[in-house]
Amino acid sequence: MFLDPLYIVMIAPTLLLSVYAQFKVCSSFKRYSKVPSSRGMTGAQAARLI
């Protein structure tokens, strides 16, 4: 199977960027999932209120 070097040059940065973005999303979710809301409501209660 033949792979064009330009294909690898274009895919590698895209793959690295997507891995970095996934890491940032996961770390942000872990950090903020432990923060309580200012009114002490759950997400379901806030959705019902809206």
WOBELZI-V596825 format. One record per pair of residues at least 6 apart in sequence whose ideal C-beta (glycine too) atoms are under 6 Angstrom apart, sorted by sequence separation. I is the first residue (numbers start at 1). J is the second residue. If there is no record, write none. Layout:
i:I j:J
i:I j:J
This chain:
none
